[in-house]
């Protein structure tokens, strides 16, 4: 019985790692898009990217195509 609990826990750990990797990748892509569109990013933007969930990063990645400023994109 103990081995099945360990397997479930390990499976959960892998899912967490996978989610973190996806979020990290999404953050890197968005950061590159933002830099190409708006130039050097201020510290407050980098902090928002670091703190954002994967879902929020996806929304911002979609919205970067139409935003006219960082303030507009991030609601500042």
Order of alpha helices (4+ residues) and beta strands (2+ residues): alpha-alpha-alpha-alpha
